[in-house]
Amino acid sequence: MESSVMSTPEKVLKSIWMTEKATSLTSQGQYTFEVFPGVSSVEVSKAVAEKFRVHVRHVNIVNRRGKWKRDRSKRGHYGRTAARRLAYVALRSGETIDLV
């Protein structure tokens, strides 16, 4: 994505990522989002701040490759699960995002 064009939060954030690890990080003030490919941490920071009205301290982005899985209906066939791009967003102390 071009940094000169202002991106809306809907074009940056796909969804909130809720797993056991992501839920445990919320107690530390970190929230996990699935983001679109090619977005930068600056764009994620602006999108989260605009959408949830919070102050973002920092953002870490991780590219997760898909895992190889065996197709149980076809012998010897393997496929890949979808790859994901996750953003770990840390907020200022005392701020939270209501996930409900």
Phi, psi and omega in degrees: 000146179281136182283341181284339180268129179287121181266140175279157180302331180290338179269354181250310184265125175279305183195168172279134184264112183248103173230179179296319178293316181296323179293322179290332179286339181295333177291340178264003179085020178246137180235147185247132179232144169272131184238164180285152179297142175091354179278149181265169179292331177294318178294321178295317179300314179294321181293317180293318179297321181287317186286318187253358178056053178231170176255122183269130179276308176201165183227132171244134180246135182234132173264119180254118178288154176287152180268151174283131179231145179274137175279115187287339182271341181238124184291127176082005181259137180233153176218173181245143171281168184291142174281152182226155174239115184249143177242123175264116186250123177258132180258166173299153182296137180094345180264145179224163174245129179280111185273352183275000000 
